[in-house]
Amino acid sequence: MIRIQAINQQNKMVFDPPLAELEVMKWYWVDFVDPTDEEIGLLSSHFKFHPLAIEDCIHSLQRPKLEYYDDMNFLVFHSLDPETLEAQEIDVFIGDNFIVSFHFQDLKEVNLTWNYFSPPSAHGQFKPVEVTYKLMDKVVDSFFPLVEHLEDQLATIEDADRVKKADKTIMETTFTVRRDLFKLRQIVVPTRDLVYRILESKRFILQEHKRAYFQDIYDHLIKLSQMIDSNRELTSDIRDNYISLNSYRMNNIMKTLTVITTIFMPLTFIAGIYGMNFVHMPELEWNGGYFAVLTVMLLLGTGMFAWFYSKGWFEND
């Protein structure tokens, strides 16, 4: 699908004019949404865009970038599917009096920008660079709820009761959040570098008051990068704490088993001696031998328990 909005020489908004009339417009925006092969061919046959730029459009998931072709700029950046966090490429051609956007998905951010510039009162005061700013701003703003949702998940993981119980779902959730943060970082950081390049570009002409808008996007991307990095560090801390807690619990179990084994070792030794089938064992013929051995074993076990207790083996940290 191709949709067009333009401003004519009378400063009136025109929707979907014939392509042949675009050259007489003050400026226009052509949006390719999941185009057919025939519509893709218009990039070359009608708009005369550079073959390398067209190739980047067709072969999606290019790295965010800014390239220059003759009298236009070519941008590649991405939005994110809020459900899967999969990248959705947006390609934008920007000239002095036109903007052509190209994407294979029906994107919310593009639709919001399209509707923002649709009212007739809006068109006379905007140019392609403002459309580009607004589109990128909508895309970047859509990243914040995704990062904040992951932060909420981490806050749930940090709940003291779950950590104390070493809930086995903690690690599953932590690794899921860490994977999603990685996906976000793969988009946010290159986009940040792209906006920085726009700000520093000598060919992407920005008036000083327009530069402030792109600087605002850049600041948002810096904040997003910091949020993502701090949350990734938090996932590492949660993982390390979980491993430490499990090690602590395992050490307590081993300590308990060690105490039990140590107490019963001499008792087993005594029982083993008197369990031998020797013919001449004087204590076997003593009437009080049975109770004497039990008493010795009881005193020995109690004494060892008291000794371990005095050493603090039964204290909870």
C-alpha positions, 0 to 999 in steps of 0.5 A, spaced: 500 500 500 502 507 498 499 513 501 501 520 500 499 526 503 502 533 500 501 540 501 500 544 494 502 551 492 496 554 495 498 551 502 492 546 502 493 539 504 492 534 498 491 526 500 493 521 495 495 525 489 497 522 482 505 521 483 506 525 477 503 531 480 508 530 486 513 535 483 509 541 483 507 540 490 511 544 496 512 538 499 510 531 500 510 525 504 509 518 501 509 512 505 510 505 503 506 500 507 508 492 506 508 494 498 507 489 493 513 488 488 510 493 483 510 498 488 517 497 490 519 498 483 517 505 483 522 507 488 527 506 482 522 508 476 519 514 479 523 516 485 530 514 482 533 513 488 540 509 489 540 502 487 544 501 494 538 504 498 533 500 494 537 494 496 537 496 503 529 497 503 528 490 500 533 486 505 530 488 511 534 488 518 539 493 516 543 496 522 541 503 523 545 508 519 545 515 515 547 515 508 548 520 503 545 520 496 546 526 491 541 531 493 537 526 499 539 523 505 537 516 507 536 513 514 535 506 517 532 505 524 527 500 527 521 500 532 520 494 536 514 489 536 512 490 543 510 483 544 516 479 541 521 485 541 523 483 534 526 489 530 521 492 525 525 496 520 523 503 517 527 506 511 526 513 510 528 518 504 529 525 506 530 531 500 529 538 501 521 538 499 519 530 500 520 524 505 519 517 503 518 512 508 518 504 507 516 499 511 513 492 511 509 492 517 503 496 519 507 500 524 503 504 530 509 509 530 508 511 523 501 511 523 501 516 529 506 521 526 501 520 519 495 522 523 499 528 527 501 531 520 494 530 517 490 536 519 490 541 514 492 546 519 498 542 521 501 542 514 503 549 512 508 550 518 512 543 517 517 540 512 520 533 511 525 534 517 520 535 522 516 529 520 523 525 520 524 528 527 516 526 529 517 519 527 523 518 530 521 521 537 515 516 536 519 510 535 524 512 541 518 514 546 515 507 544 521 504 547 520 507 554 514 502 556 518 496 554 524 498 559 519 500 564 516 493 564 522 489 564 524 493 570 517 491 574 519 484 572 526 485 576 522 489 582 518 482 583 524 478 582 527 482 588 522 481 593 525 478 599 520 472 600 522 469 593 529 470 594 529 467 601 526 461 598 530 461 592 524 460 588 526 456 582 523 461 577 527 466 579 533 464 574 528 463 569 525 470 569 532 473 570 534 470 564 528 472 560 529 479 562 536 479 561 535 476 554 529 482 552 534 487 555 539 485 550 534 485 544 533 492 546 540 494 547 541 492 540 536 497 537 537 503 542 545 503 542 545 503 534 539 508 534 543 513 539 549 513 534 545 514 528 542 520 532 549 523 534 551 522 527 545 526 525 547 532 530 554 532 527 552 531 520 554 537 515 549 534 510 543 533 514 542 540 514 539 542 521 537 549 523 539 551 530 532 550 533 531 544 529 537 541 532 534 542 539 529 537 537 534 531 535 538 533 541 532 531 545 531 524 542 539 523 543 538 525 550 532 520 551 536 514 547 542 516 552 537 515 558 534 508 555 541 506 554 543 507 561 536 504 564 538 498 560 545 497 562 543 498 569 538 493 569 543 488 565 547 489 571 541 488 576 540 481 573 547 479 574 547 481 581 540 477 582 543 471 578 550 472 583 545 472 589 541 466 587 547 462 586 550 464 593 544 463 596 543 456 593 551 455 595 549 457 602 543 453 603 547 447 600 553 448 605 548 448 611 545 441 609 552 439 608 554 441 615 548 438 618 550 431 615 557 432 617 554 433 624 550 427 624 555 423 621 560 425 626 556 423 632 554 417 629 561 415 627 563 413 634 557 410 636 557 405 630 564 403 632 562 401 638 556 397 636 561 394 630 565 391 636 560 388 640 556 386 634 562 381 632 562 374 633 567 373 638 567 367 643 571 370 648 568 377 649 567 378 657 563 384 656 557 379 653 557 375 659 556 381 664 549 382 666 549 390 666 553 390 659 547 392 655 545 398 659 552 400 660 554 400 653 547 404 651 549 409 657 556 410 654 553 411 647 548 416 650 553 420 653 558 420 647 553 422 643 550 428 647 557 430 649 559 431 641 552 434 640 554 439 646 561 440 643 558 442 636 553 446 639 558 450 643 562 451 637 556 455 633 555 449 628 547 450 629 547 457 629 543 460 623 547 466 620 
